[in-house]
Amino acid sequence: MPPLYSVDELEIVGYADVLDETVLPSVVPPVFRFKANPDRIFLPPYSFNAGYLCNATEVPAAELEELRDAEEVTLFEGVLPARNEFELWVDQSYGHHYQPFDEVRRELGGIADDAIDQAAAALREGDLARADRLAGVAIRRMTGEWNRW
């Protein structure tokens, strides 16, 4: 059986993606490290079950900078304590948020509703590029593509 790690034993050091503005906002997969041994890093793909991280890819901490330089991960300056039933997401200004699932859905729903209104205004103004980008935000929400991983 593959090892399981309690989410309470982990902290978040970044996320396994490098985003450009065309995909913001986005739910992103956290990069975890083991609190008791910060040299143990866990990357997706993984899953969660009953408060445990399952089937994660483990890499040594020394590999993180290489992954960052290769634009495969984004690292934070600090760390966040990992929590069960939370999601990590990045807003339109590249700010990261770590919130309970329901709050994330409400936040992203509000962003999508606002994007629809702004897209309609951009269409009325003839700004098709802006309308297209904003419509993409709303479409990702409606099709469930926030969670790209």
C-alpha positions in Angstrom: 0.0 0.0 0.0 1.4 3.4 -0.9 2.1 5.8 2.0 -0.6 8.1 3.3 0.2 11.4 4.9 -2.2 13.2 7.2 -3.0 16.7 5.8 -2.3 18.0 9.3 1.4 16.9 9.0 1.8 19.0 5.8 2.4 22.6 4.8 2.1 24.2 1.4 5.1 25.8 -0.2 3.6 26.7 -3.6 1.6 25.2 -6.4 2.3 22.9 -9.3 1.7 25.3 -12.2 2.9 28.6 -13.7 0.0 30.6 -14.8 -0.5 33.4 -17.3 -3.3 35.9 -17.2 -5.5 34.0 -19.7 -6.3 31.3 -17.2 -6.9 33.4 -14.1 -8.5 32.9 -11.8 -7.7 29.2 -11.3 -7.8 26.5 -8.7 -4.2 25.1 -8.5 -2.7 21.9 -7.0 -0.6 22.6 -3.9 3.0 21.6 -3.6 3.2 20.1 0.0 6.1 19.5 2.3 6.3 17.4 5.4 6.4 19.6 8.5 8.6 17.1 10.4 11.0 16.8 7.5 10.9 19.8 5.1 13.2 18.0 2.7 10.3 15.8 1.7 8.2 17.4 -1.0 5.0 16.1 -2.5 3.7 16.9 -6.0 0.7 16.0 -8.0 -0.7 13.8 -9.2 -2.2 12.9 -5.9 -5.6 12.4 -4.3 -7.2 13.0 -0.9 -9.1 10.5 1.2 -10.5 11.1 4.7 -7.9 13.8 5.5 -4.9 12.0 4.0 -2.8 12.8 1.0 -2.6 9.7 -1.1 -0.4 8.5 -4.0 1.7 11.7 -4.2 4.9 12.0 -6.1 7.7 12.6 -3.7 10.8 14.6 -4.7 13.7 16.0 -2.7 13.6 19.6 -1.7 16.7 20.4 -3.8 14.6 19.6 -6.9 12.1 22.4 -6.1 14.3 25.2 -7.4 14.9 23.3 -10.6 11.2 22.8 -11.1 10.6 26.5 -10.4 13.3 27.5 -12.9 11.8 25.1 -15.5 8.4 26.9 -14.9 6.7 23.7 -13.6 6.0 25.1 -10.1 5.4 28.4 -8.5 6.8 28.8 -4.9 5.7 31.0 -2.1 8.0 33.2 0.0 6.5 31.6 3.1 4.4 28.5 3.8 0.7 27.8 4.5 -0.5 25.2 6.9 -2.3 22.5 5.0 -6.0 21.9 5.9 -8.5 19.3 5.1 -11.3 20.3 2.8 -9.5 23.5 1.6 -8.6 24.5 -2.0 -5.8 26.7 -3.2 -6.6 29.2 -6.0 -5.0 32.2 -7.7 -6.9 35.3 -8.5 -6.7 37.7 -11.4 -3.9 39.6 -9.7 -1.8 36.5 -9.0 -2.7 36.6 -5.3 -3.1 33.1 -3.8 -5.9 32.1 -1.5 -6.4 29.0 0.6 -10.0 28.6 1.6 -12.7 26.0 2.4 -14.3 24.5 -0.7 -17.6 26.3 -0.3 -15.9 29.7 0.1 -13.9 29.0 -3.1 -17.0 28.2 -5.1 -18.7 31.4 -3.9 -15.7 33.5 -4.6 -15.2 32.1 -8.1 -19.0 32.3 -8.8 -18.9 36.0 -7.9 -15.9 36.5 -10.1 -17.6 34.7 -13.0 -20.8 36.8 -12.5 -18.7 40.0 -12.6 -16.9 38.8 -15.7 -20.1 38.3 -17.5 -21.2 41.8 -16.8 -17.8 43.2 -17.8 -17.8 41.1 -21.0 -21.2 42.4 -22.0 -19.9 46.0 -21.4 -16.8 45.3 -23.5 -18.9 44.0 -26.3 -21.1 47.2 -26.2 -17.8 49.2 -26.4 -16.5 47.1 -29.3 -13.5 45.7 -27.3 -13.7 42.2 -28.6 -10.4 41.0 -27.2 -11.4 42.1 -23.6 -14.9 40.6 -24.1 -13.3 37.3 -25.2 -11.0 37.1 -22.2 -13.8 37.9 -19.8 -16.2 35.5 -21.4 -13.5 32.8 -20.9 -13.5 33.4 -17.2 -17.3 32.9 -17.1 -17.1 29.8 -19.3 -14.5 28.1 -17.1 -16.8 28.6 -14.2 -19.8 27.2 -16.0 -18.0 24.2 -17.4 -16.2 23.4 -14.2 -12.7 24.1 -15.6 -11.6 26.1 -12.5 -9.9 23.0 -11.3 -7.5 22.3 -14.2 -5.5 19.6 -12.5 
